[in-house]
């Protein structure tokens, strides 16, 4: 289970208790409210001990549903006749606790600032409608509701459902306390997912029914309906009249978050800045559609979309607002569908309308993956937070080297693409999905650190953290599947980098190094070739090796790279060079650093062979002497667009690249037509798992 080691402000959390129900039960785990430390029903079993007065209903806004629009618990509460009290609880273990494995803060200052802005915005939006938001910092929500029931006659508490272990534990404790005060906990799935849990056609809490892989789930989900967005009630019920002014409004917000980390100012180099809250979320979505940004959407996980609009810079930037519930996923999809009805559809990959369909359809697919992880938590249970993950991986030796962990967190690994991502994460609370996958895989596959340490750091920093999406991505995408574990045991790789994406992806996803140089400024004095491969200043080529992946290859972490190599990586030869320290070592500065101050790689690097004439993007490579780069050949590029062939996407590329790209895309389309029943790549690496019931 996820856990916290608390500072002096926070009490120990309740012990986990659960029992397994009968065989075949759809609810795999049921928590039992026995001996909760610090939680009781207050002894309020007698009517004489209960609070007297007019009954009220409560809307419990959690940190993951800070909005008014498309909020089913809110609608249900205001459809009743009683007064309604809106409540948000700042849970101190989440705000200022520490993680269990890596001992990192559970919430960074950047994330705390976004959370605080979102709460303040919700309070303002309620005040505009004659309501208010009671805000309190608490160790345990159950203790708060016990006090609330002693103060008011609470009829029901309306809130969204939970799906992860800690949150389900809290839900159970609150239900137990409310029951002791003859109050109800009314939970609703609402807009927690794009597709409502009741509309799936199967029970996701049952492992026998919930698809194991996202491709199968996506195929099922896309055939299911998406419910309409629920409006904000035109007239809200009033709040109780006995609230003190210090309990709501800006004073209450500041008081609640005063227990947390300090909020740093945004860095000057940050190109996009988020403001927490439903108001900012709706404004951004409107801007995104009105300025035709949807036409350029490439999909967070589409690693084969190259060029000016790619997964590093072509996202919607909506994920932090989605995570904090400032906007719902189905509201976003309905907006995208409305846009495409009015303006037509655009290709999501630049490869025509075949592979992934329109940009709106691609957005739907990406949000379906969010659904997949959220529903999967119901069947994965506590396995999601254990070292073996939901696939119960074993046979890996994990390191807990705090020095390596600190270098990874600080962006000091010696790999510019990784370091740019980690520095961006620390400074802004965000990196693209493709980038975070690369950084995460490097921690697990090359540094060999316990994957949960990385998940904890991402939880602390990411504005768009939710336990299902963050931990689910680490466990589903980054933690090796059993087949890969066995291959690595048979063919151990110790002498060079295994996460080859660290050096391959920047070639096409940061082809002019704008992103890398923004976050790793100490490399700006170097030629672009050396910005991508700075270790060349202190090393020399040693041995040519084959890096083209095979099934269960220990190289490359992304399964799609293995399956789609032949028609997606036409610009790579399939070989690379290992390196060794240069005999002179003149380029190495003190402390294992280059003269520019940048560190040497923490694991030995690879020089990827690249045909510049085959690259499907405008690029800046080839600005060092040919004899210094035998692994890079062809016509040097330029950071500016030149007079070479321009593709339909407006990308300046060579005629050779255009020809190779078109042929490759045709081969890919033909392969998919011939083998429509082909399973997702990830299934090949764990096919035996389902057979043994893991």
N, C-alpha and C positions, 0 to 999 in steps of 0.2 A: 504494500500500500504506500501511497505517497504520505509523507509525514513531515513534521516540523520540529525543530528544536527551538524553543522559544527564548526570547530575552526576558528580562525581569518583569515586563509589563504583562506578559501572556502566561496564562496557566497551562498546565499540561492538557493535551487533548484527550478526549475520552478513548478508552480502549476499544478496539474494533471487535464487534461480536456479530457473528452471523451463523445461520444454520442452513443446511441444504434441505430443500423440500423433496417430496417424493419423486421417483424416477419419472421422467417425461414431463415434468412441470415446465410451463413456459417461463415462469419466473425462476431463474436459476438460484438466486441468492435472496434470502429474506433476512433483514436485520431485526434483531430482537432488542427491545429497550430495557435491558437488565443492567442495574448497577452503574448507570451513567455517572461518571465523576462530575460533580458540580451541577447536575441536572436532576430535578425532581418535579413532581406535579404540584409542589408547594403545599401539599396537604389540603388542597382545596376541594375536598370531596363533600363538604357540607355547604349548604346554601347560605348559612350565616357567615361563612368565611369568604364568600365570593363577592366581587365588587358589585355594587348596585347602580342602577341608572338605566338610561336608554341604551339599547343594544346598538353596537356599531359593527360594520364590516371593515376589514383591513385588506389593502392591496400591498403585498410584499414585493417590492421591486428589488431584485437581486442585481449584482454587478453585471450580469449577462442579459438584462432586459430593460435597459434604461431608456424607455420610449413610451409614447402614448399611442401612436398609430400601430395598428395590427397587433394589439395586445389583448388577448382573449380574457385573461383574469381581470383586467381592468373593466372590460365591457360587462362581464358577468357580475362584478361587484356593483357597478353603477346601475344595473338593471333591477337591483333590489330596492327596497324602500328605506333602508337604514342609512344613516350618515356613513361616510367612507373616509377612512384614514389611510393615506398613502405613506408607506414606510420604506426607507432604505437603510440597511445595516452595513456599516463598514467593518468587516470582520478583521480584527487585528492580526490573527494568525496569517491571513492572506496579505495584509498590508505591510507588516513588519516582522514576520517570522523568518526562519531560515530553513533551507531545504535539508532533507535527511541525508542524502548521499554526498553531494558536493559541498554542502554547507555554504550555499550562496543565498543572498537575500531573495525572498520569494517575490518581491515586487520592487522594481527599480524606481528611481525618482521620475524618470520619463513616463513610465506606465502609470504611476500614481498620479501624475499630473493630468494625464488624459482621463483617468477614472474620475478625478475631482471635477474636471470640466464637464464631463457627462452628467454627473450628479447635479451640479449647479444648473445646467441647462434644463434638466428635468424639473427641478424645483421652480425655475422661472416659467416654464411652459404650464405647469400646474397652477401657479399663482395667477397667470393671465386668464385662467378659466375659473377663478374663484376657489381653487383648491390649494393645498399646501403639502409639502413633503417633509415628514418627520425623519430626521437623520440622526443616527447614533453610532458611535464607535463601540463595538462589543467584542468580548472574548468569545462568547457563545450565543448564537441567536436564540437558543432555547431559553436561556436565562432572561434575555430581553422580553420574550413573549410571556414568560411567567409574570414579570413585573407589569407588563402591559395589561394582562388579564386581571391583575389586582387593582389596576387603576380604572379600567373601563370594563363594561360588560361586552366582551367580544363574542360576536355570534359566529363569524367565519373569517378565516384568513385565506384570501385568494392569491394564488401564485402559480408560476410555471413549474413543470415537473423537473426532476433532476435525473442524471443518467450515469454519473461517475461516483466512485466509492466515497470520498470525503463528503461530497455534496449530498449523497443519499443518506449518509450517517446523520448529517445535520437535519435533513428533512425528517428522519425518523424521530430524532430527539424533540423537534418542534411539535410534531404530531402528538407525541406522548404528553408533553406539557399541556397542549391545548385540550386534549381529551380530559385531563384532570380538571380543567376549568369549564368543561361542557361546551367547548368551542370546537369547530370543525376546521380541518385543513383541506381546502378545496384546491386540487392541483389540476392543471390543464397542460396538454402538449402544445396547443396553440401554434405559433409560428416558430417554434424551436428549430424546425427543419423546413426545407423547401417543400417536401412532400410530407403531409401529415401522417403520423404513425398509423392512424386508422384507415388510411387510403392505400397502404402498400400492398395489401392482398396477402401478406404473410406476417408472422410474428417475429420481429427482429431480435427479441430476447431469447429465442429458441435457436441454439447453434445449428440444429438440423434444418432450420428454415432460412436463417440469415445467410446470404451468399458470403463465401469466404474471401472473394476477390472483387475489386471495384468494377471490373468490366462486366461481370455477370450482374452485379447490383445495378449498374447504370442502365443495362439493357432492360431490366425489369422496371426500374423507376421511371424511365422516360415514357413508358406506356401508361403511367398513372397520372391522374389529374393533379393540378396545382390549385389550391383553394384561392379565392379572392382575398385581397387585403382587407382587413377589418378597419372600418373608419373609427375616428375618435368620437365618442358619444357627444352629441350636440349640446347636451346639458348634463354636467356632472353633479352628483350628489354633494352636499356640503360636507366639510370636515367637522369633527367635534369642536365645540366652542371653547373647551378648557385647555387648549394647548398654549404653552408658554412661547413667547417670541424667540427665545434662545434655542428652541427645539427645531426650528425650521428656518429656511432662508440662508443667506450668505454666511451669517454668523455660525450657524450650525454646521454648514459645509466645512468651513475653515477649522472649526473645533474638531470635527471628526477626523480630518486628514492631518491634523497637527501631530498625531502620533507617528506618522509615517516618514519615509525618507524625504530629504529636501529635493525640490524640483529644480533641475538645472535649466539655464536658458538654452534655447535651441542653437545649434551650431550655425555659423554664417554660411557654410557650404551646403547646407541641407536644401535640396531643390524643391521639396514639397513638404509642407507642414500641416499636420493634422490638428484640428481643434475638436475636443470631445463634445458629444451631445447630438441629440436628434436633429436640432436645427441645422447644424453644420453638415450632417449626413445627408439630409434631404436637399440642401443647397448644392452639395457636391454631385449628387446623383442627377439633379436637374442640369447642372453645368455640363456633366459628362455626356448627357444625351443631346443637349441643345448645341454643343460644339462638335458634334459628330465624332467624338472620341471612340465610340463603340466600333466604328469602322476599322480601327487600328488594333482592336483587342486581339491578343494572340494566345491567351490562356496561360495561367500561372505555371502549369506543368508541361507545356509544350516545348520541350527542349530542342525540337527540330525547326522551330520558327526562327529564321535568321534575319539580319538586317536592321534597319533603323527602328522598326517596331518589333521587339522581341520580348521574351518573358522577363528580362531584367528591367525593362522600362515601359513595357506595354500593358501593364495591369490596370485595373480600375481604381486602385488605392482605396477601395471600400472596406477592406478586411478589418481594420481596427473598429470601425463603426458596427460591422456585423458581429464582431466578437463581443463587444459590450452591449449588444442588443439595441443600439441606437437606430437601427434600421433592420428590417427583416429580409431574408433571402428571397422570399416569394414576391415582396414588393419590388426588388431589383429585377427579377426575371420578368415580371409583368411590365415594367418600364422598358426593358430591352425588347420585348415582343411588340409593344406599342410603337417603339421607334422603328422597328423593321417593317411593320405594317405601313408606316407613313413614308419611309425613306428607302425601302428595299434592303436587300441583304448583301453583305460583303464576306469574302472568304476569310476564314479564321487563321489560315496559315500562309496565304499568298500562293498556294499551290492549286488554285482553282477551288471549286465548290465541292470537290470529291471527298478528301480525307476526313476532315472534321466538320464540314458544313459551314454554316454562317457564323459570324462572330457572336450573334445572340445565342445560337445553339451551343457554341463552345462555352460561353458563359454559363449556360444551363448545365453543361457537363461538369464544369469545375465546381459548381455549387452542389451537384449531385455527389461529388467526391466528399465534400463537407458532410453531406447527409450520410454517406456510407460510413465515415468514421464515427459520427455521432450515434447512429443506430448500432454499429458494431460494439460500442462500449457496453451495450445492454447484454450482449452475449459473451464478450470478453471478460467482463467483471474485473476483479482485482488483478488478473493476469497482466493487464495493460501496464501496471506500475511495478511489476516484478522483473527481475533481471533477464529472465528468459522470454519475456514478452508474451503476447497472445498465442504465438506459435510454439511456445515452450522450447526455445532454442537452448541447447546445451553444448558443451565441448569447447567453449571459448574461454581463453584466459584473459581476464580484464586487469587493466592497470588503474591505479588511483593516484598517479603521480601529480601532485598539486602544482609542481613547476610547469609541466607540460599543459595542464589545464589552464593555468594562468596565462601562458603564452597564447593559447588558442583564444581565450576570452578577450585578450588585449589586441588581437590581430598582429601577432609577432611570430608567425610560423615560418616566414620566409617564402611563402607562396602568395604573390600579390593578389590574385583573385580571391583567395580565402581571406586574406587579411583585410581587403577592402570591404568584404561583406561583414566581417566581425566588427570592424570599426564603425561601419554604418549602423549596425545593430545597436552597439553601445551608445552611439551618439543620438540616434533618432528613434529607436524602438522598432525599427522596421528594416527588413531586407526582403527582396523578392523571393518567392517560393523556390525558384530554380537555384538561386544563390544559397539559400539556407540549406537546401538538400546537399549541395556541394560541401559546404562548411561542416555539416553534420556528418556526412560520410567520411570526411577526412579525419574527424575526431575518432570515429569508431573503427575505421579500417586501417588507418595509418598510425594514429597515436595510440590505438588500442585501449582507449579509456572507456570506462563503464558508460554505456549510452545514456543512462539515466542522469549522469552529471551534465551532459549536454542538454538533455530535455529540461532539466532544472534551470540551467542558465537561460535557455530560450524562454521558459515560463517567466522568469524574472524580467527579461528585457522586452519581449515582444508586445507591442500594443495590441496585436490581434491574437494573443494567446487565449485559447480555451483548452481545458484538459484533454478533451477528445481530439481536437485538431492537432495540437502540439505533440502530446504524447503518442497519439495515434499515428502521426506521420513518422515519428522516430521509430516506433515499433513495427509499422507496416512497411515503410520504405527503406529505412536506414539499417536497422538490425538485420544481420544476415539471416537468410532462411536456412533450414537444415542442410539443403543440398550444397549451398555455398560454404557452409562450415566444414563439411566433409571434404570438399575440393581443396579448401585452403589447408586443411590438415595434410592432404596428400601432396600438395604443391605449395609449400610455404614460400612467401615472397618477403624477403627481408632486406634485399640489397637496393631497392628503389621504391618509389611511390606506387601505390596501387590504385588510388582514386584518380584515375587518369583525367577525369573531367576537370580537375583543378588546372590543368595546363591546356586542355583541348577546348573547353567551352569559351574561355575569353577570346579565342581566335575569331569566333563568329558572333559571340554575344556581347563583346566589348571590343569591337574590331578597331576602334580608334582610341581606346583606353581612356575615354572620357570619365567613365565611372571609377576605374581603378585609381587614376591620378587625383580624382576629387578626394578620395579617402586615404591614399598613400602618397602624400605630397612629397616625401623625401626622395621619390624616384623621378621627379619631374625633370631633373637635369640629364637623365639618361635617354638614349635613343629608344624608340618604342619597342624595338625587338628586345632590348635589355630590360625594359619595364616589365614585360611579360616573363622574361627569363633572366632575372638579375644575377642568379647564381653563375651565369656564364662568365662573369667578371673574375671569379675565383676558381673555376673548374675547367676541365677539358673533356671532350668526348672519350668514352672508353670502349663501349661495346654496343653493336647494333642488335636490337632484340625485336621480336614480333609482339605487337600489342593489340592486334585485331582480336576481339573477344570471341569466345566460344561459350557454349552452354555451361553454366556454372563456373565460368572463368573467374579466377581470383582478382582480375583486373576489371575496372569500371564498376561502379555501384549501380548505375541505372540499368534496369533490366531491358528497357527499350533499346539501349545501345547494342545489346547482344543480338536482339531479334531483327532490328532494322538496319544494321550496319551497312549492308551491301548497297542500299539505296539512299541512305541518309548521310553517310560519312564518305562520300565520293571524293572529298577534298583532302582526305588523309591517305597516306600510303599504307597504313597498317603497321608501321615500324617506328621505333624511337631509339634514342641513344641513351644508355646509362652514362653517368659522368663520374669523374674522380677529381680530387683536388689538383689544381694546376701546379706544376713543378715550382714555379716562381712564387706563388701565393702572394704576389705583390698587391693584388687587388683587395686582399682581406684586411680589414681594419681591426682595432682592438675589440676584445669581447665577442669574437665570432660574428662581427658585423662588417659590411662593406664600407668603403670610404664615405658613401652618402648617408650612412647611419642605419641602413636597412639590414635586418638580420639574414644570415644564411639559413637555408631550409633545415627544419628540425628532422626531416627524413630525406634521404638522398633523392635528388630530382631526376627527371627525364626530359630530354630534348625531343619533342615531337617532330616527326618529319611532316612538312607541309608543302603542298604545291600551291603557290600563291595564285597561279593562273586558274586554278580550279575553285578558288574560294567563291561562294555564292553571295558575297557581301562586299561593299566598299570597305577598304581597310587601310591601315597605316603600316603594314609589315614590310620588312625588307629594307630598313633604313640603316643597316650595318653592312660592313664590307662582306662580299660573298665568301671570302676565305674564312671569315669568322663564323659563318652560319651554314655549314655544309648540309644541314638538315632542313634548310628552308631554301627553296629555289623558285624560279619563275620571275615574272615582272613585278618589281616593287610597287606597292600601293601608295596611296596618299590619304592624308586625313581629310582632305577636301574631295568633293565629287569631281571627277575628271571627264574626259571626252570619250571614255570607253562605253561599251554597250550598256544601255539603261534598260533594266527589266520593267515589267508591268507594275512592279511595286515601287518604282522610282529609285532603285538601287543601282549604282554604277558598278558593273562587273564586266569581266572580260568575255569575249565571244566563246572562249573555251569553257569558262565557268557556266555560261548560259546553256551551252550544249550539254555539258555533263549534268547540270542540274535538271534540265528537262528530261533527259534520258533516265536519270535516277528516279524522278518523280513518276515517270511512266512505268518503270519497273515496280515501284512500290504500289502503284494503283493496280497493276496487273496481279501482283502477288496477293493483294487483299481481295480482289474479285475471285481469283481461283480458290482461295482458301478462306471463305467467309466465316467458316466455323472455327478458325484459329483462335485458341484461347489466349488471354493476355499473357505477356511474357512471365509475369510473376508466378503464374500457375505452374509453369514448368519446373520451377525450383522448389516447389513444395507439394507436388501432386500426391506424393505418398502420404502426406500428413492427413488428408481427409480420409484415406483408406484405413488409417489406424485410429481415427477418431480423435486426433489431437486438437 
